Every structure is written in structure tokens, then in C-alpha cells.
Amino acid sequence: RKPRPRVVRRQPSLSLSLLPCPKAGPDPEQPVKKKKGMTDEALVFDNEVLITREQGWLGDSRLCDIAEDYGFPLDFVFEALTKWGVPPPILPEARLGDLVTADQAFALLEALNTLDRSDVHDDYIEETLDELAEEYGVGIGEIFQACGENRLNLSNGMRTRLSVGEFKTLCKAMGWPIPEAYE
């Protein structure tokens, strides 16, 4: 009697390539170096299934494509990444898999599929930091300094759109009145 093959269960964080994904970035897939014991169909090493980076996997998608495809503000994606330790400024054309772990990519995917897009859009102001500087007649350096002193997330440099809470903090720090729309 033949022994039954051992079933290897994939952890959810390793199965991102199996999830449906919007379009991938335009660059070709990154090759994976094979180690001893790996096969072409699925990379198997010491009875663990390793997922190859293939085009169409969420990790191969550009951040700007992820935000657009799921209908979320790019600043929401940037904010999540900086909270996980990705240093700003973050480029919109960067690939998700180059910045975060599989667990973090899965957490982002879960958020994009469960949060209400309109609520998330409402949580960000329309103006970028450079537009705020122009509107309030101050230098961008002053805004950067106030943001730094208050530990505000500037994930996209002067093109960052702050969350409403961050904007209120910036208004207090700069001595600006908080607009009625954000009260």
C-alpha cells in the first residue's frame, strides 16, 4: 500500500498570489531563484510550499494601481505603509511587494475589501500640503516643521493629503482656524 502524500497547508499570508487581483504593474515578473528541492509547478522546499512572485500577484502591483483599482485614496495606502515602517516619501509607482511583508500585504488587501471607500475618502482633506501653503500664505518649510513637531505622517512629501484629524492638528499648530467643513 502506497503512503498518502503529505498535505501542506498554505498560510493565508502566503497565498496572496491565489487571490483575485486587479491589474499588475507594467514591469515583467521578477524571477525567483530555485533552491535545491524546488519544482516548477509550486516551489517546494522541506515540505513547505513557497509562492513565486508572478505577474498578477498583489505584491507586483504598483501602489497607484492598487488605490485606483480599489477606489481608495492613495494617501490611505501610503498611511498604512508608513505605519508599518516604510520610510517616506513613498513613490506611487513603487511595487507593494518591495515595501512590505506578505502579512502586511494581506492586511492591506483585507482593509481594501472591508472598509467603506466613501468613508475613507471623507477622512482626507482635498488639498495637498503645497496647496495648503499657498492657500494660507506660508512657506512649505513652516508646514513641514509643524508636521514634524506634531509627528504627522508626510508619506508623499509636499503632495501629501492629510487625514482630517491630522489637518486639525496642523491647524492648531499653525494657529489657523479649523474650517467649518472639518468641525
C-alpha positions as CSV (number, residue, x, y, z in Angstrom):
1,R,0.0,0.0,0.0
2,K,1.3,3.4,-1.0
3,P,1.7,6.0,1.7
4,R,-0.6,9.0,1.2
5,P,1.2,12.2,0.1
6,R,1.6,14.7,2.9
7,V,-0.8,17.7,2.5
8,V,0.9,21.0,3.0
9,R,-1.5,23.8,4.1
10,R,-0.6,27.3,2.9
11,Q,-0.8,30.0,5.5
12,P,-3.2,32.9,4.4
13,S,-0.3,35.2,4.3
14,L,1.5,33.1,1.7
15,S,-1.5,32.6,-0.6
16,L,-1.8,36.1,-1.9
17,S,-1.0,35.0,-5.4
18,L,-4.1,32.9,-5.4
19,L,-6.4,35.8,-4.6
20,P,-8.0,37.7,-7.5
21,C,-6.1,40.8,-8.1
22,P,-6.6,43.9,-10.2
23,K,-4.1,44.6,-12.9
24,A,-0.4,44.3,-12.1
25,G,2.2,46.9,-12.9
26,P,3.7,47.1,-16.3
27,D,7.1,45.6,-15.4
28,P,7.8,41.9,-16.1
29,E,7.6,39.4,-13.3
30,Q,10.6,39.1,-11.1
31,P,12.4,35.7,-11.5
32,V,12.7,33.5,-8.4
33,K,15.9,31.7,-7.8
34,K,15.3,28.0,-7.3
35,K,16.8,26.2,-4.4
36,K,17.5,22.5,-4.1
37,G,14.3,20.5,-3.9
38,M,12.1,23.1,-5.7
39,T,9.9,22.3,-8.6
40,D,8.4,24.4,-11.4
41,E,4.7,23.9,-10.6
42,A,5.0,25.0,-7.0
43,L,8.2,25.8,-5.3
44,V,8.6,23.1,-2.6
45,F,11.4,23.1,-0.1
46,D,11.4,21.0,3.1
47,N,7.7,20.2,2.7
48,E,6.8,23.9,2.6
49,V,5.1,25.5,-0.4
50,L,6.6,28.8,-1.3
51,I,4.7,31.1,-3.6
52,T,6.6,32.6,-6.6
53,R,6.2,36.2,-7.4
54,E,4.1,36.1,-10.5
55,Q,2.6,38.9,-12.5
56,G,-0.9,39.5,-11.2
57,W,0.0,38.9,-7.6
58,L,-0.9,41.9,-5.4
59,G,2.7,42.3,-4.4
60,D,3.6,43.0,-8.0
61,S,1.0,45.8,-8.3
62,R,2.0,49.4,-8.1
63,L,0.6,51.4,-5.2
64,C,-1.1,53.9,-7.6
65,D,-2.8,50.9,-9.4
66,I,-4.0,49.4,-6.1
67,A,-5.5,52.6,-4.9
68,E,-7.2,53.2,-8.3
69,D,-8.5,49.7,-8.8
70,Y,-10.0,49.5,-5.3
71,G,-11.2,53.1,-5.3
72,F,-9.3,54.3,-2.3
73,P,-7.2,57.5,-1.9
74,L,-3.5,56.8,-2.5
75,D,-2.9,58.6,0.8
76,F,-4.7,55.8,2.7
77,V,-2.3,53.3,1.2
78,F,0.7,55.5,2.0
79,E,-0.5,56.0,5.6
80,A,-0.8,52.3,6.1
81,L,2.6,51.7,4.8
82,T,4.3,54.3,6.9
83,K,2.6,53.0,10.0
84,W,4.3,49.6,9.1
85,G,7.7,51.3,9.0
86,V,8.1,52.1,5.3
87,P,10.1,55.4,5.2
88,P,8.6,58.3,3.4
89,P,8.5,59.7,0.8
90,I,6.8,56.7,-0.9
91,L,6.6,56.7,-4.7
92,P,3.2,56.0,-6.2
93,E,4.9,53.8,-8.8
94,A,6.5,51.6,-6.1
95,R,5.5,47.9,-6.0
96,L,3.7,46.8,-2.8
97,G,5.8,43.6,-2.6
98,D,9.0,45.6,-2.5
99,L,7.9,47.5,0.6
100,V,6.0,45.2,2.9
101,T,5.8,41.6,4.0
102,A,3.2,39.2,2.8
103,D,1.2,39.5,6.1
104,Q,1.1,43.3,5.7
105,A,0.0,43.0,2.0
106,F,-2.7,40.6,3.1
107,A,-3.8,43.1,5.8
108,L,-4.0,45.9,3.3
109,L,-6.0,43.7,0.9
110,E,-8.4,42.9,3.8
111,A,-8.8,46.6,4.6
112,L,-9.4,47.5,0.9
113,N,-12.1,44.8,0.7
114,T,-13.9,45.6,4.0
115,L,-13.7,49.4,4.6
116,D,-16.2,51.8,3.1
117,R,-14.5,53.7,0.3
118,S,-16.6,56.8,0.7
119,D,-15.9,57.0,4.5
120,V,-12.2,56.7,3.8
121,H,-12.3,59.4,1.1
122,D,-14.2,61.6,3.6
123,D,-11.4,61.2,6.1
124,Y,-8.9,63.0,3.9
125,I,-8.8,66.7,3.0
126,E,-8.8,67.7,-0.6
127,E,-5.7,69.9,-0.5
128,T,-2.1,68.8,-0.6
129,L,0.5,70.4,1.7
130,D,1.9,72.6,-1.0
131,E,-1.7,73.8,-1.8
132,L,-2.3,74.5,1.9
133,A,1.0,76.6,2.0
134,E,-0.3,78.6,-1.0
135,E,-3.8,79.0,0.4
136,Y,-2.6,80.1,3.9
137,G,0.3,82.2,2.6
138,V,3.0,80.3,4.5
139,G,6.2,78.5,3.3
140,I,6.1,74.8,2.8
141,G,9.1,74.6,5.3
142,E,6.9,76.0,8.1
143,I,4.3,73.4,7.4
144,F,6.9,70.6,7.3
145,Q,8.3,71.8,10.6
146,A,4.8,71.9,12.3
147,C,4.1,68.4,10.9
148,G,7.4,67.1,12.2
149,E,6.9,68.6,15.7
150,N,3.4,67.0,15.8
151,R,4.6,63.7,14.3
152,L,2.3,63.9,11.3
153,N,2.7,61.5,8.6
154,L,4.2,63.0,5.4
155,S,4.3,59.9,3.3
156,N,4.1,61.7,0.0
157,G,6.2,64.8,0.8
158,M,4.6,68.1,-0.2
159,R,2.0,66.2,-2.2
160,T,0.6,64.6,1.0
161,R,-3.1,64.9,1.7
162,L,-3.6,64.8,5.4
163,S,-6.4,63.0,7.2
164,V,-9.0,65.3,8.8
165,G,-7.6,64.6,12.2
166,E,-4.0,65.4,11.1
167,F,-5.3,68.6,9.4
168,K,-6.9,69.7,12.7
169,T,-3.7,69.1,14.5
170,L,-1.8,71.1,11.8
171,C,-4.4,74.0,12.1
172,K,-3.9,74.2,15.9
173,A,-0.1,74.1,15.5
174,M,-0.1,76.8,12.8
175,G,-2.8,79.0,14.6
176,W,-5.2,78.6,11.7
177,P,-9.0,78.4,12.3
178,I,-10.4,74.9,11.6
179,P,-12.7,75.2,8.5
180,E,-16.4,74.5,9.2
181,A,-16.4,71.5,6.9
182,Y,-14.0,69.7,9.2
183,E,-15.6,70.6,12.6
